[in-house]
Structures are given as structure tokens and as C-alpha cells.
């Protein structure tokens, strides 16, 4: 094994030892990454949604989609996702910390 491979393996072992959550996190479902643009951890204008209950998030998206919940943009955004996509996004957001 050459020195480059040894260094690469050592770096990978270091990352695995000190950041196990990063390596274990599943990829975000389509559409989920866009949520953090407005609903990020540091947002003061819009409620942060990372780590919130998945049922609550999915329910809110359904209410936005149907017009039951007042919105400025979320009603239009929610209409772009099916129930399955909404549930996948809500589940993923709930699992983030």
C-alpha cells in the first residue's frame, strides 16, 4: 500500500471516529434541501423546522396545499409535492439535529 492510500485511509478513519453522525445520515429526499433556505436554524423571520415532529410538518404541508392554512408562499410550494414526497421530506427534517 502506497503512502497516498495510507494517508487517505487515515483521514477516513479520523472522520469516521469523530463524525459518525455525518457518515450515517441518509441523503435528503428531493425538495428537502430547499427548505433550509427559509427555515434554517438561524432564521428569525420564519420558524425553524429542523428536528420538528414529522406528523406536524406533514400536516402543515397538507394544510398549506389545501388552503386551510394561510400562507404567503408555502401554499404554492406545498402544491409542488405529493403526499409521499411531503411525508419523506417531513420524516427527513424531523430526523435532523
Secondary structure, 3 states (H helix, E strand, C coil): CCHHHHHHHHHHHHHHHHCHHHHHCCCCCCCHHHHHHHHCCCCCCCCCCCCCCHHHHHHHHHHHHHCCCCCCCHHHHHCCCCHHHHHHHHHHHHHCC
